[in-house]
């Protein structure tokens, strides 16, 4: 990215050394960027850890994952968030036996049992490639022929892993290691409540509750409720979907002097009198399924941009994708639990009934209840994690939608990025303000829980967030 970054922490140099992104000064005072080198031959010893390799394998696979989410039917935002999380956890767990800095999340994530043991004799880019190729086939079994060919092609392009191809025995064991971890993580995933969610986004046996102020299908498509049971799925870092509770929405009222009416009128007035900048923000963060890689895919895209910009190691990429993936997955579980607990109607329903029968929001209203905002919760969670890893005062340009002709947007911090993503839903006419503001706090609570997982050796972490 073109913009210079700033790290607000006084310990930024030590953090950068930890991430493996810069080298110290060399003779003569010339600073050099640390480009990770090839894998050593078996027995070479010192440079044969996941920290010794660059993140090219990981970033390429997560870019492809975004394409698979966008082009595979059924990958709605909750379903997409789950896929990113399991791919990230699989990558992390496949690499962690080779690291002296990191430790497995077995015993920390509910039910995860992979029986990892230290092993520094593998080729780690090959392990990563094998793991992620297997995970994409397992997580996207219904994707089309072109996507299946893209998976095969990407796997073949990284065959041999490092710049110095590993010996046959190392290569064979590295491929086997990746496939074994992928199978183990996928087997674990099958019991979380969201398995094959892409086949049952709109369960026919669900009847939403009826009454004043309760959600009803919205125009123009009037689709039924999306994933009404998603909030009961097993999360990663929080105790349950009811962890990090946002609190109830403003009490429903049709009185024009009520707080609820004022919140609805704010949406109406904001959309009708939007500025050019507000419209640009709303469209940049719309992240519609089938057109983009969805909101969780947008968060993964930003993570990829940061990894590349930092020239982070393969191990740090594993940590980043695992944490951001778990953050967005837990965000959708927690958010969906709240949505179907409160079942609040959407602004478009209230405004057309009580303010203006012909009103149309800037963006289409998605098919699920109002409180809280999914954009807000997942952005709060993902960017809390990135702030913890790279420092909140990190200036960057987001190029996620360059390919769609949308100009990159600049942010001075991850917090500001989360806030813009959240408020975009007011500008688009999608959410009332309380769903946005409380959703952000809900997401930040989830992000802190993910950041507290003891991934680094010597760190004990804190108890899972349970309320």
Steps between C-alpha positions, in 0.01 A plus 500: 500500500619848421441672831763507776386339821543616855511269800384668817676267741843586641589134457433502126856402406500199729159403363631528146800285590261246649295499181813438298441803279828692521864427541731695721748750363775340296862608477527862391165590654285393205163359607368201313162331480511138610393285209439153629722238350466150367445196714820334611572144410410239756738523791616856423337598829482869565269634228228243477206655682178655368639838610780460243275513194290767338121499492450466124336159522252614764403829337445336162269237652295753695459711189364192327274434799346843442429404139348169609271679746390745232433241230372197691121498557386513860799677652308768680690712758453261796600199291798687354623606843506138612703390196763769554531403866556129445747565219694736727501263797612211277789704362609608848480150648685346206792739550519525878703180570791661314502817710674573828297817550147373455294224652202297388146606583409145601338527839413865436245458220205281606540142380810554286725194522778461244778350716764743374859427593813708435643428156753722327598261223230599248485751214253753634389666174417150375308429821304826459426431136379148569288609796322782321445305177333225700294746702367675189386170355335402828337836574377566145391157370220647287707762321511497121745335263697818434557547872603138549751547219626819668559306823696234312701762313592699809605186687721396209655846475633471855603135476844462653435790732819697550743642250729202560273199439486264797623147468250235402452363848460847653254599229293185548483544876420871463210434263372226729525731800286765330234256388482336841447831680239608245307178553524538876380860503223426253384204706488728803303759302221256419365513855468877540143539372595676178615205290373529140327825587523598133229241433251635756519878517122537508348210698144437390387395847581835663207731575601841633306637797232755412396817676556877520860596440612151398692414186321422175652432155609821330478638146585455226559123520301421819729204572439280805728516805866413442661244733266548801687235703853625432527662845494155660813381318814413693733801510879507514617749763182597683298273725177512299301716260364691798848616603575868452130595520415833335190569708150553361404753234306816576145411606272483199252783459291648222463831684652782297641648823678177599870421489434211265324727250794743520744220422294399197474859382878533526535214251240656271656846514858373462423299186289774344764768564814295466823658387714370217750373758232319700376326187855398410547354849171309483584345165862421591388297802187347347688172435202323348509118473551375147661831399775514761658261750246628762582710811719232664685467170562875507661463843713212372601715202626773732690239701664380178601853407658551843686168485648587162585853598676382815683227308385281784620146541297191418447437872371853561267459202370182664438688822334791319265290289407280795424796725314713245311192381395402852406862574264532206355152557427567867365841403236346275404245762464765772328748270254242369417393852403860579313551173268206556468568872358849441351450150476875446358633175718677245497876429343455157196328655444764767561798269267373228229427754520823701700765314509460121335205319716553191837521675786289367835467682825552313596134544286190497403377846629146566256230620542483878406705806648834597678491833803491488679596179704217354738744330560670833557184702733330253695821431538573870628146557736473204660840541539455876711194418706682237554792738626262767744339258629798303412803715180701471666816366581335171425713195411313183302510178238232442518375141242223538275628223758622248384233258144632516605854415451639851773732622711384793411651836757630748491437875723630778427203724320169515249659739407764243461229237259307723301816575462585132392147411239518775357845423476408133184308588329818619600677180358210299169499690560150634519548880391722786784666691480280816559185294814664363647641820420203720607265224843659494543448873371144468760434232783656697414275794528200267826628354649530848402140576677382184808711577515349849542148366846386615655437160850607603708292733515635853168679468220349704213711368179555688185297545259496203241776496177358638196701602 
